[in-house]
Amino acid sequence: MTAREEVTLGELTFLFARIGCLAYGGGGATLAMLHQEFCVRRSLVTEEEFQVLFGISRVLPGMNLLSLTVLLGHRFHGLLGALAALSGLTVPCFLVIVAGCALVSGDRPNPYLQGIVRGLTPTAAALLLHTGWQLSRSALQKQEALARGYWLLVAGAGAVASVDGRVHPAWIVLAGALTGILLARPILGRDR
């Protein structure tokens, strides 16, 4: 692990508030911004630590990004940091939603708002793909070819299972976690 910067409670709250104000496009955009702020722009957490926290947030029930937010806040300032991070991320979003409700009230949808939504959807998807690659790249580079092949096979199987929508995403996440546990020692353990 590399040396990490420290962050005050006020800086942590402001960082999450800024993300909460700017993370248009849903979870993919928010995850990309969290990764950028914590791993790339600042050295607050290592790539590996971010991956572990993100992985934990994926197996917890509820909204993954809120879980990740709480985990990141707790990582720096305990329970107070978790509350500050959660408030920082959600209060600006809440205020934007309340303002958005004023725009969509009425009988006819606002054509400008519809245009915004049409523009944000593909860009949010692109950000999600980019962030997925960023999270996976460093882990893949550290593995031998056989382990990398198994990892890509599991990722592909998860993608195929999610395409037709018959398998609930929670089952796909749990199957990935179980596969990781089963492969950890016989295949992935060789890389350590």
Number of C-alpha atoms within 10 A of each C-alpha: 8 8 9 13 10 13 14 11 17 12 12 21 22 16 18 25 22 15 23 23 17 15 20 17 19 15 18 22 23 22 22 21 22 23 22 15 17 19 18 14 11 15 16 20 24 18 21 15 14 20 17 12 19 21 15 14 20 19 15 12 9 10 11 18 20 17 21 24 27 24 22 25 23 17 14 18 17 14 14 14 23 25 17 23 30 24 18 23 27 18 15 18 19 13 12 13 12 11 11 12 11 9 13 13 10 9 6 7 11 12 9 10 13 12 10 11 13 11 12 16 13 12 15 20 16 14 20 20 13 15 21 14 12 15 17 15 12 13 14 16 10 12 17 14 12 13 20 17 13 16 21 13 12 16 13 12 13 18 12 12 16 15 9 8 9 8 13 10 13 13 13 16 15 13 14 18 15 12 14 16 12 12 15 14 12 10 15 19 11 12 13 8
